[in-house]
Amino acid sequence: MGGDGPVFARIEALRPVAAAIAIDGDGSDWGAIPTFSDPVGDAGGDSSRDITSFAIAPLADALLVEITTASAPSTGDLAFWLDIDYMGQEPLDLEIGLYLGFPDIL
């Protein structure tokens, strides 16, 4: 199987695992979801914004994202952004800012 077929097959295989995830602060139900690592210490000295790993769990109508930081995550407004590029071209297709003061910014 070539092209994007293996990627789509993997997404479909992970949907039941993603459906079982509870957003409750306990990350143990993310175990089967692939995790991407990022080196510690590359956030300019701010460990609250230093992402050390993240995982993406696909649902039929949502995308769950787990972000792990080197220390307790920043609660500052717009501390984290998710940039999504569906087409692999500039500009980005979707940008989401996580903002505690208001609904998330799209």
C-alpha positions, 0 to 999 in steps of 0.5 A: 500500500503506497501513498497516504494509505498507511497513514489513513489505516493507522488513523482508523486503527487508533480511533477506538483508542482515542474514543476511550480517552477521558479528559481528566488529567490522567494520561494513562489512557493515552498509552497506545497513541503515538507520542512525539518527543521534543528536547528539554531546555529549548524554550528559552529558559521557560520550563512552563512552556517547554514542550517535551512531548505531544500526542494527537488522538483522532476522533470522527468529529474532534482531534484530542491533543496531549501536551506535556511540558517540562514543568507545570504548564503555563497558564498565561494567555496564549501560551500555546498555539496549535498550527495545522497544515492540511495541505502541506503548503503555506499559509497554515490552514488552521491556527488555534491559540489557547487563551484562558481569558476568552474562548480559544482563538481560531 
